[in-house]
Amino acid sequence: MFTYNVKNIHGDISLKDYIEERAINIANYIIEYNATVRQTAKKFGVSKSTVHKDVTERLEQINPVLAAQARKVLNINKSERHIRGGLATREKYLHMHVAG
């Protein structure tokens, strides 16, 4: 199997180790801050797809318990997404009415 080495402040680590560490850090961030996929992607400088894949696929192999905890937060956020969107729209139109 091919492994690539990535230079960081700690020395050489394999790409696989980097990805596993990122997946764990992403899950911990989501849990600690009740973060959405979008917020997490912005914080870690990765795509929303990467966040989703890290939590639902990669982390499941590394730490299933942590993966389940992060998925629980993401599922709650997903179920509340329409409410946040509606509130944002309401806020937008309230500001437009006051300014206009």
Backbone as XML, in Angstrom:
<?xml version="1.0"?>
<chain id="A" units="angstrom">
  <residue number="1" name="MET">
    <atom name="N" x="0.838" y="-1.183" z="0.000"/>
    <atom name="CA" x="0.000" y="0.000" z="0.000"/>
    <atom name="C" x="0.882" y="1.246" z="0.000"/>
  </residue>
  <residue number="2" name="PHE">
    <atom name="N" x="0.485" y="2.209" z="-0.774"/>
    <atom name="CA" x="1.197" y="3.468" z="-0.874"/>
    <atom name="C" x="0.859" y="4.359" z="0.302"/>
  </residue>
  <residue number="3" name="THR">
    <atom name="N" x="1.821" y="4.950" z="0.956"/>
    <atom name="CA" x="1.561" y="5.999" z="1.946"/>
    <atom name="C" x="2.404" y="7.198" z="1.592"/>
  </residue>
  <residue number="4" name="TYR">
    <atom name="N" x="1.795" y="8.336" z="1.662"/>
    <atom name="CA" x="2.484" y="9.580" z="1.383"/>
    <atom name="C" x="2.898" y="10.196" z="2.702"/>
  </residue>
  <residue number="5" name="ASN">
    <atom name="N" x="3.977" y="10.920" z="2.705"/>
    <atom name="CA" x="4.415" y="11.609" z="3.910"/>
    <atom name="C" x="4.113" y="13.088" z="3.783"/>
  </residue>
  <residue number="6" name="VAL">
    <atom name="N" x="3.625" y="13.633" z="4.874"/>
    <atom name="CA" x="3.287" y="15.043" z="4.929"/>
    <atom name="C" x="4.172" y="15.670" z="5.991"/>
  </residue>
  <residue number="7" name="LYS">
    <atom name="N" x="4.836" y="16.759" z="5.662"/>
    <atom name="CA" x="5.691" y="17.456" z="6.633"/>
    <atom name="C" x="4.806" y="18.366" z="7.469"/>
  </residue>
  <residue number="8" name="ASN">
    <atom name="N" x="4.978" y="18.292" z="8.775"/>
    <atom name="CA" x="4.320" y="19.242" z="9.660"/>
    <atom name="C" x="5.280" y="19.602" z="10.779"/>
  </residue>
  <residue number="9" name="ILE">
    <atom name="N" x="4.808" y="20.351" z="11.756"/>
    <atom name="CA" x="5.699" y="20.793" z="12.834"/>
    <atom name="C" x="6.195" y="19.639" z="13.696"/>
  </residue>
  <residue number="10" name="HIS">
    <atom name="N" x="5.521" y="18.507" z="13.621"/>
    <atom name="CA" x="5.910" y="17.342" z="14.416"/>
    <atom name="C" x="6.853" y="16.413" z="13.658"/>
  </residue>
  <residue number="11" name="GLY">
    <atom name="N" x="7.160" y="16.732" z="12.400"/>
    <atom name="CA" x="7.998" y="15.851" z="11.590"/>
    <atom name="C" x="7.154" y="15.190" z="10.515"/>
  </residue>
  <residue number="12" name="ASP">
    <atom name="N" x="7.615" y="14.079" z="9.996"/>
    <atom name="CA" x="6.886" y="13.368" z="8.951"/>
    <atom name="C" x="5.783" y="12.515" z="9.560"/>
  </residue>
  <residue number="13" name="ILE">
    <atom name="N" x="4.605" y="12.619" z="8.993"/>
    <atom name="CA" x="3.527" y="11.692" z="9.343"/>
    <atom name="C" x="2.903" y="11.224" z="8.037"/>
  </residue>
  <residue number="14" name="SER">
    <atom name="N" x="2.337" y="10.049" z="8.060"/>
    <atom name="CA" x="1.722" y="9.552" z="6.834"/>
    <atom name="C" x="0.414" y="10.286" z="6.596"/>
  </residue>
  <residue number="15" name="LEU">
    <atom name="N" x="0.013" y="10.328" z="5.345"/>
    <atom name="CA" x="-1.248" y="10.972" z="4.984"/>
    <atom name="C" x="-2.405" y="10.294" z="5.702"/>
  </residue>
  <residue number="16" name="LYS">
    <atom name="N" x="-2.327" y="8.987" z="5.831"/>
    <atom name="CA" x="-3.374" y="8.238" z="6.529"/>
    <atom name="C" x="-3.493" y="8.704" z="7.981"/>
  </residue>
  <residue number="17" name="ASP">
    <atom name="N" x="-2.355" y="8.876" z="8.655"/>
    <atom name="CA" x="-2.378" y="9.363" z="10.036"/>
    <atom name="C" x="-2.965" y="10.766" z="10.109"/>
  </residue>
  <residue number="18" name="TYR">
    <atom name="N" x="-2.604" y="11.610" z="9.158"/>
    <atom name="CA" x="-3.119" y="12.978" z="9.118"/>
    <atom name="C" x="-4.645" y="12.981" z="8.974"/>
  </residue>
  <residue number="19" name="ILE">
    <atom name="N" x="-5.155" y="12.162" z="8.076"/>
    <atom name="CA" x="-6.595" y="12.105" z="7.831"/>
    <atom name="C" x="-7.327" y="11.568" z="9.056"/>
  </residue>
  <residue number="20" name="GLU">
    <atom name="N" x="-6.762" y="10.541" z="9.695"/>
    <atom name="CA" x="-7.386" y="9.991" z="10.898"/>
    <atom name="C" x="-7.416" y="11.030" z="12.012"/>
  </residue>
  <residue number="21" name="GLU">
    <atom name="N" x="-6.318" y="11.746" z="12.177"/>
    <atom name="CA" x="-6.252" y="12.782" z="13.209"/>
    <atom name="C" x="-7.255" y="13.905" z="12.911"/>
  </residue>
  <residue number="22" name="ARG">
    <atom name="N" x="-7.358" y="14.280" z="11.633"/>
    <atom name="CA" x="-8.317" y="15.321" z="11.239"/>
    <atom name="C" x="-9.744" y="14.865" z="11.535"/>
  </residue>
  <residue number="23" name="ALA">
    <atom name="N" x="-10.063" y="13.624" z="11.228"/>
    <atom name="CA" x="-11.411" y="13.104" z="11.469"/>
    <atom name="C" x="-11.756" y="13.161" z="12.958"/>
  </residue>
  <residue number="24" name="ILE">
    <atom name="N" x="-10.811" y="12.805" z="13.798"/>
    <atom name="CA" x="-11.028" y="12.848" z="15.247"/>
    <atom name="C" x="-11.203" y="14.290" z="15.713"/>
  </residue>
  <residue number="25" name="ASN">
    <atom name="N" x="-10.356" y="15.190" z="15.224"/>
    <atom name="CA" x="-10.451" y="16.604" z="15.597"/>
    <atom name="C" x="-11.770" y="17.218" z="15.141"/>
  </residue>
  <residue number="26" name="ILE">
    <atom name="N" x="-12.205" y="16.855" z="13.949"/>
    <atom name="CA" x="-13.480" y="17.350" z="13.422"/>
    <atom name="C" x="-14.629" y="16.890" z="14.310"/>
  </residue>
  <residue number="27" name="ALA">
    <atom name="N" x="-14.639" y="15.622" z="14.661"/>
    <atom name="CA" x="-15.714" y="15.090" z="15.506"/>
    <atom name="C" x="-15.728" y="15.779" z="16.869"/>
  </residue>
  <residue number="28" name="ASN">
    <atom name="N" x="-14.560" y="15.936" z="17.459"/>
    <atom name="CA" x="-14.484" y="16.607" z="18.760"/>
    <atom name="C" x="-14.989" y="18.047" z="18.672"/>
  </residue>
  <residue number="29" name="TYR">
    <atom name="N" x="-14.665" y="18.735" z="17.589"/>
    <atom name="CA" x="-15.118" y="20.114" z="17.390"/>
    <atom name="C" x="-16.641" y="20.168" z="17.271"/>
  </residue>
  <residue number="30" name="ILE">
    <atom name="N" x="-17.196" y="19.268" z="16.478"/>
    <atom name="CA" x="-18.645" y="19.224" z="16.285"/>
    <atom name="C" x="-19.345" y="19.003" z="17.624"/>
  </residue>
  <residue number="31" name="ILE">
    <atom name="N" x="-18.841" y="18.064" z="18.397"/>
    <atom name="CA" x="-19.450" y="17.736" z="19.687"/>
    <atom name="C" x="-19.305" y="18.900" z="20.671"/>
  </residue>
  <residue number="32" name="GLU">
    <atom name="N" x="-18.096" y="19.449" z="20.773"/>
    <atom name="CA" x="-17.831" y="20.500" z="21.765"/>
    <atom name="C" x="-18.601" y="21.785" z="21.483"/>
  </residue>
  <residue number="33" name="TYR">
    <atom name="N" x="-18.716" y="22.153" z="20.205"/>
    <atom name="CA" x="-19.333" y="23.427" z="19.853"/>
    <atom name="C" x="-20.723" y="23.284" z="19.239"/>
  </residue>
  <residue number="34" name="ASN">
    <atom name="N" x="-21.267" y="22.070" z="19.204"/>
    <atom name="CA" x="-22.568" y="21.843" z="18.565"/>
    <atom name="C" x="-22.555" y="22.395" z="17.144"/>
  </residue>
  <residue number="35" name="ALA">
    <atom name="N" x="-21.451" y="22.228" z="16.464"/>
    <atom name="CA" x="-21.209" y="22.867" z="15.178"/>
    <atom name="C" x="-21.932" y="22.160" z="14.038"/>
  </residue>
  <residue number="36" name="THR">
    <atom name="N" x="-22.275" y="22.942" z="13.034"/>
    <atom name="CA" x="-22.855" y="22.397" z="11.818"/>
    <atom name="C" x="-21.732" y="21.935" z="10.892"/>
  </residue>
  <residue number="37" name="VAL">
    <atom name="N" x="-22.102" y="21.216" z="9.855"/>
    <atom name="CA" x="-21.124" y="20.772" z="8.861"/>
    <atom name="C" x="-20.456" y="21.991" z="8.228"/>
  </residue>
  <residue number="38" name="ARG">
    <atom name="N" x="-21.252" y="22.997" z="7.908"/>
    <atom name="CA" x="-20.731" y="24.212" z="7.265"/>
    <atom name="C" x="-19.735" y="24.942" z="8.176"/>
  </residue>
  <residue number="39" name="GLN">
    <atom name="N" x="-20.084" y="25.105" z="9.444"/>
    <atom name="CA" x="-19.181" y="25.760" z="10.397"/>
    <atom name="C" x="-17.874" y="24.980" z="10.547"/>
  </residue>
  <residue number="40" name="THR">
    <atom name="N" x="-18.006" y="23.666" z="10.630"/>
    <atom name="CA" x="-16.838" y="22.811" z="10.808"/>
    <atom name="C" x="-15.932" y="22.859" z="9.588"/>
  </residue>
  <residue number="41" name="ALA">
    <atom name="N" x="-16.527" y="22.804" z="8.411"/>
    <atom name="CA" x="-15.747" y="22.863" z="7.172"/>
    <atom name="C" x="-14.961" y="24.166" z="7.104"/>
  </residue>
  <residue number="42" name="LYS">
    <atom name="N" x="-15.600" y="25.263" z="7.470"/>
    <atom name="CA" x="-14.925" y="26.565" z="7.449"/>
    <atom name="C" x="-13.774" y="26.589" z="8.455"/>
  </residue>
  <residue number="43" name="LYS">
    <atom name="N" x="-14.004" y="26.079" z="9.657"/>
    <atom name="CA" x="-12.995" y="26.072" z="10.712"/>
    <atom name="C" x="-11.754" y="25.271" z="10.300"/>
  </residue>
  <residue number="44" name="PHE">
    <atom name="N" x="-11.961" y="24.112" z="9.651"/>
    <atom name="CA" x="-10.855" y="23.224" z="9.310"/>
    <atom name="C" x="-10.324" y="23.432" z="7.892"/>
  </residue>
  <residue number="45" name="GLY">
    <atom name="N" x="-10.953" y="24.326" z="7.137"/>
    <atom name="CA" x="-10.476" y="24.617" z="5.784"/>
    <atom name="C" x="-10.648" y="23.458" z="4.824"/>
  </residue>
  <residue number="46" name="VAL">
    <atom name="N" x="-11.731" y="22.707" z="5.001"/>
    <atom name="CA" x="-12.033" y="21.583" z="4.110"/>
    <atom name="C" x="-13.457" y="21.752" z="3.584"/>
  </residue>
  <residue number="47" name="SER">
    <atom name="N" x="-13.852" y="20.904" z="2.653"/>
    <atom name="CA" x="-15.199" y="20.991" z="2.099"/>
    <atom name="C" x="-16.217" y="20.351" z="3.031"/>
  </residue>
  <residue number="48" name="LYS">
    <atom name="N" x="-17.478" y="20.685" z="2.810"/>
    <atom name="CA" x="-18.549" y="20.065" z="3.594"/>
    <atom name="C" x="-18.575" y="18.552" z="3.338"/>
  </residue>
  <residue number="49" name="SER">
    <atom name="N" x="-18.264" y="18.159" z="2.118"/>
    <atom name="CA" x="-18.221" y="16.733" z="1.780"/>
    <atom name="C" x="-17.154" y="16.006" z="2.590"/>
  </residue>
  <residue number="50" name="THR">
    <atom name="N" x="-16.008" y="16.657" z="2.770"/>
    <atom name="CA" x="-14.920" y="16.055" z="3.548"/>
    <atom name="C" x="-15.334" y="15.880" z="4.996"/>
  </residue>
  <residue number="51" name="VAL">
    <atom name="N" x="-15.982" y="16.904" z="5.568"/>
    <atom name="CA" x="-16.456" y="16.799" z="6.958"/>
    <atom name="C" x="-17.410" y="15.623" z="7.077"/>
  </residue>
  <residue number="52" name="HIS">
    <atom name="N" x="-18.351" y="15.552" z="6.160"/>
    <atom name="CA" x="-19.346" y="14.474" z="6.197"/>
    <atom name="C" x="-18.682" y="13.108" z="6.070"/>
  </residue>
  <residue number="53" name="LYS">
    <atom name="N" x="-17.766" y="12.975" z="5.127"/>
    <atom name="CA" x="-17.087" y="11.693" z="4.918"/>
    <atom name="C" x="-16.224" y="11.318" z="6.120"/>
  </residue>
  <residue number="54" name="ASP">
    <atom name="N" x="-15.531" y="12.311" z="6.704"/>
    <atom name="CA" x="-14.713" y="12.042" z="7.890"/>
    <atom name="C" x="-15.562" y="11.483" z="9.028"/>
  </residue>
  <residue number="55" name="VAL">
    <atom name="N" x="-16.720" y="12.071" z="9.244"/>
    <atom name="CA" x="-17.563" y="11.665" z="10.381"/>
    <atom name="C" x="-18.314" y="10.368" z="10.095"/>
  </residue>
  <residue number="56" name="THR">
    <atom name="N" x="-18.869" y="10.226" z="8.906"/>
    <atom name="CA" x="-19.733" y="9.076" z="8.639"/>
    <atom name="C" x="-19.001" y="7.828" z="8.175"/>
  </residue>
  <residue number="57" name="GLU">
    <atom name="N" x="-17.834" y="7.989" z="7.547"/>
    <atom name="CA" x="-17.121" y="6.813" z="7.028"/>
    <atom name="C" x="-15.793" y="6.576" z="7.743"/>
  </residue>
  <residue number="58" name="ARG">
    <atom name="N" x="-14.903" y="7.540" z="7.666"/>
    <atom name="CA" x="-13.550" y="7.342" z="8.199"/>
    <atom name="C" x="-13.555" y="7.135" z="9.710"/>
  </residue>
  <residue number="59" name="LEU">
    <atom name="N" x="-14.274" y="7.986" z="10.412"/>
    <atom name="CA" x="-14.267" y="7.914" z="11.864"/>
    <atom name="C" x="-14.943" y="6.632" z="12.365"/>
  </residue>
  <residue number="60" name="GLU">
    <atom name="N" x="-15.879" y="6.134" z="11.608"/>
    <atom name="CA" x="-16.559" y="4.883" z="11.978"/>
    <atom name="C" x="-15.555" y="3.744" z="12.117"/>
  </residue>
  <residue number="61" name="GLN">
    <atom name="N" x="-14.511" y="3.767" z="11.299"/>
    <atom name="CA" x="-13.470" y="2.743" z="11.353"/>
    <atom name="C" x="-12.480" y="2.981" z="12.489"/>
  </residue>
  <residue number="62" name="ILE">
    <atom name="N" x="-12.279" y="4.261" z="12.840"/>
    <atom name="CA" x="-11.275" y="4.635" z="13.834"/>
    <atom name="C" x="-11.843" y="4.580" z="15.250"/>
  </residue>
  <residue number="63" name="ASN">
    <atom name="N" x="-13.002" y="5.214" z="15.433"/>
    <atom name="CA" x="-13.611" y="5.340" z="16.757"/>
    <atom name="C" x="-15.127" y="5.405" z="16.603"/>
  </residue>
  <residue number="64" name="PRO">
    <atom name="N" x="-15.805" y="4.258" z="16.570"/>
    <atom name="CA" x="-17.255" y="4.229" z="16.345"/>
    <atom name="C" x="-18.064" y="5.009" z="17.382"/>
  </residue>
  <residue number="65" name="VAL">
    <atom name="N" x="-17.607" y="5.033" z="18.621"/>
    <atom name="CA" x="-18.341" y="5.749" z="19.670"/>
    <atom name="C" x="-18.302" y="7.256" z="19.402"/>
  </residue>
  <residue number="66" name="LEU">
    <atom name="N" x="-17.121" y="7.768" z="19.082"/>
    <atom name="CA" x="-16.977" y="9.190" z="18.770"/>
    <atom name="C" x="-17.776" y="9.540" z="17.515"/>
  </residue>
  <residue number="67" name="ALA">
    <atom name="N" x="-17.755" y="8.668" z="16.540"/>
    <atom name="CA" x="-18.516" y="8.881" z="15.300"/>
    <atom name="C" x="-20.005" y="8.992" z="15.605"/>
  </residue>
  <residue number="68" name="ALA">
    <atom name="N" x="-20.516" y="8.130" z="16.462"/>
    <atom name="CA" x="-21.936" y="8.158" z="16.819"/>
    <atom name="C" x="-22.303" y="9.449" z="17.540"/>
  </residue>
  <residue number="69" name="GLN">
    <atom name="N" x="-21.422" y="9.905" z="18.426"/>
    <atom name="CA" x="-21.679" y="11.162" z="19.149"/>
    <atom name="C" x="-21.718" y="12.352" z="18.187"/>
  </residue>
  <residue number="70" name="ALA">
    <atom name="N" x="-20.799" y="12.401" z="17.250"/>
    <atom name="CA" x="-20.762" y="13.502" z="16.277"/>
    <atom name="C" x="-21.970" y="13.436" z="15.352"/>
  </residue>
  <residue number="71" name="ARG">
    <atom name="N" x="-22.326" y="12.238" z="14.907"/>
    <atom name="CA" x="-23.504" y="12.082" z="14.043"/>
    <atom name="C" x="-24.771" y="12.539" z="14.744"/>
  </residue>
  <residue number="72" name="LYS">
    <atom name="N" x="-24.853" y="12.275" z="16.047"/>
    <atom name="CA" x="-26.031" y="12.695" z="16.819"/>
    <atom name="C" x="-26.186" y="14.217" z="16.760"/>
  </residue>
  <residue number="73" name="VAL">
    <atom name="N" x="-25.090" y="14.943" z="16.959"/>
    <atom name="CA" x="-25.125" y="16.409" z="16.883"/>
    <atom name="C" x="-25.501" y="16.856" z="15.477"/>
  </residue>
  <residue number="74" name="LEU">
    <atom name="N" x="-24.886" y="16.238" z="14.463"/>
    <atom name="CA" x="-25.172" y="16.628" z="13.083"/>
    <atom name="C" x="-26.627" y="16.334" z="12.708"/>
  </residue>
  <residue number="75" name="ASN">
    <atom name="N" x="-27.172" y="15.242" z="13.205"/>
    <atom name="CA" x="-28.578" y="14.921" z="12.921"/>
    <atom name="C" x="-29.519" y="15.943" z="13.549"/>
  </residue>
  <residue number="76" name="ILE">
    <atom name="N" x="-29.208" y="16.385" z="14.759"/>
    <atom name="CA" x="-30.022" y="17.421" z="15.404"/>
    <atom name="C" x="-29.933" y="18.709" z="14.597"/>
  </residue>
  <residue number="77" name="ASN">
    <atom name="N" x="-28.706" y="19.083" z="14.215"/>
    <atom name="CA" x="-28.530" y="20.296" z="13.413"/>
    <atom name="C" x="-29.299" y="20.207" z="12.102"/>
  </residue>
  <residue number="78" name="LYS">
    <atom name="N" x="-29.276" y="19.043" z="11.486"/>
    <atom name="CA" x="-29.977" y="18.859" z="10.218"/>
    <atom name="C" x="-31.481" y="19.003" z="10.411"/>
  </residue>
  <residue number="79" name="SER">
    <atom name="N" x="-32.000" y="18.457" z="11.504"/>
    <atom name="CA" x="-33.444" y="18.540" z="11.747"/>
    <atom name="C" x="-33.889" y="19.969" z="12.059"/>
  </residue>
  <residue number="80" name="GLU">
    <atom name="N" x="-32.960" y="20.805" z="12.539"/>
    <atom name="CA" x="-33.286" y="22.195" z="12.873"/>
    <atom name="C" x="-32.917" y="23.167" z="11.751"/>
  </residue>
  <residue number="81" name="ARG">
    <atom name="N" x="-32.356" y="22.664" z="10.686"/>
    <atom name="CA" x="-31.852" y="23.512" z="9.605"/>
    <atom name="C" x="-32.944" y="24.417" z="9.029"/>
  </residue>
  <residue number="82" name="HIS">
    <atom name="N" x="-34.126" y="23.884" z="8.805"/>
    <atom name="CA" x="-35.199" y="24.689" z="8.215"/>
    <atom name="C" x="-35.620" y="25.826" z="9.137"/>
  </residue>
  <residue number="83" name="ILE">
    <atom name="N" x="-35.516" y="25.618" z="10.436"/>
    <atom name="CA" x="-35.863" y="26.666" z="11.399"/>
    <atom name="C" x="-34.845" y="27.805" z="11.324"/>
  </residue>
  <residue number="84" name="ARG">
    <atom name="N" x="-33.552" y="27.452" z="11.310"/>
    <atom name="CA" x="-32.506" y="28.481" z="11.216"/>
    <atom name="C" x="-32.639" y="29.272" z="9.921"/>
  </residue>
  <residue number="85" name="GLY">
    <atom name="N" x="-32.946" y="28.580" z="8.839"/>
    <atom name="CA" x="-33.119" y="29.263" z="7.553"/>
    <atom name="C" x="-34.285" y="30.228" z="7.590"/>
  </residue>
  <residue number="86" name="GLY">
    <atom name="N" x="-35.384" y="29.810" z="8.194"/>
    <atom name="CA" x="-36.558" y="30.678" z="8.312"/>
    <atom name="C" x="-36.276" y="31.890" z="9.173"/>
  </residue>
  <residue number="87" name="LEU">
    <atom name="N" x="-35.548" y="31.691" z="10.270"/>
    <atom name="CA" x="-35.203" y="32.812" z="11.145"/>
    <atom name="C" x="-34.287" y="33.802" z="10.437"/>
  </residue>
  <residue number="88" name="ALA">
    <atom name="N" x="-33.348" y="33.287" z="9.655"/>
    <atom name="CA" x="-32.433" y="34.162" z="8.912"/>
    <atom name="C" x="-33.209" y="34.989" z="7.890"/>
  </residue>
  <residue number="89" name="THR">
    <atom name="N" x="-34.162" y="34.376" z="7.218"/>
    <atom name="CA" x="-34.976" y="35.091" z="6.231"/>
    <atom name="C" x="-35.819" y="36.158" z="6.924"/>
  </residue>
  <residue number="90" name="ARG">
    <atom name="N" x="-36.417" y="35.800" z="8.044"/>
    <atom name="CA" x="-37.231" y="36.747" z="8.812"/>
    <atom name="C" x="-36.386" y="37.952" z="9.228"/>
  </residue>
  <residue number="91" name="GLU">
    <atom name="N" x="-35.197" y="37.676" z="9.736"/>
    <atom name="CA" x="-34.284" y="38.732" z="10.178"/>
    <atom name="C" x="-33.922" y="39.652" z="9.006"/>
  </residue>
  <residue number="92" name="LYS">
    <atom name="N" x="-33.685" y="39.064" z="7.863"/>
    <atom name="CA" x="-33.322" y="39.832" z="6.673"/>
    <atom name="C" x="-34.429" y="40.814" z="6.314"/>
  </residue>
  <residue number="93" name="TYR">
    <atom name="N" x="-35.661" y="40.332" z="6.292"/>
    <atom name="CA" x="-36.775" y="41.190" z="5.906"/>
    <atom name="C" x="-37.117" y="42.215" z="6.983"/>
  </residue>
  <residue number="94" name="LEU">
    <atom name="N" x="-36.886" y="41.896" z="8.249"/>
    <atom name="CA" x="-37.096" y="42.874" z="9.303"/>
    <atom name="C" x="-36.119" y="44.037" z="9.148"/>
  </residue>
  <residue number="95" name="HIS">
    <atom name="N" x="-34.862" y="43.733" z="8.841"/>
    <atom name="CA" x="-33.865" y="44.778" z="8.641"/>
    <atom name="C" x="-34.162" y="45.602" z="7.388"/>
  </residue>
  <residue number="96" name="MET">
    <atom name="N" x="-34.670" y="44.962" z="6.360"/>
    <atom name="CA" x="-35.021" y="45.678" z="5.132"/>
    <atom name="C" x="-36.167" y="46.653" z="5.402"/>
  </residue>
  <residue number="97" name="HIS">
    <atom name="N" x="-37.131" y="46.232" z="6.205"/>
    <atom name="CA" x="-38.306" y="47.058" z="6.512"/>
    <atom name="C" x="-37.899" y="48.267" z="7.357"/>
  </residue>
  <residue number="98" name="VAL">
    <atom name="N" x="-37.028" y="48.057" z="8.320"/>
    <atom name="CA" x="-36.580" y="49.133" z="9.196"/>
    <atom name="C" x="-35.733" y="50.133" z="8.417"/>
  </residue>
  <residue number="99" name="ALA">
    <atom name="N" x="-34.867" y="49.625" z="7.542"/>
    <atom name="CA" x="-33.967" y="50.491" z="6.779"/>
    <atom name="C" x="-34.714" y="51.252" z="5.673"/>
  </residue>
  <residue number="100" name="GLY">
    <atom name="N" x="-35.778" y="50.673" z="5.191"/>
    <atom name="CA" x="-36.461" y="51.242" z="4.027"/>
    <atom name="C" x="-37.459" y="52.227" z="4.327"/>
  </residue>
</chain>
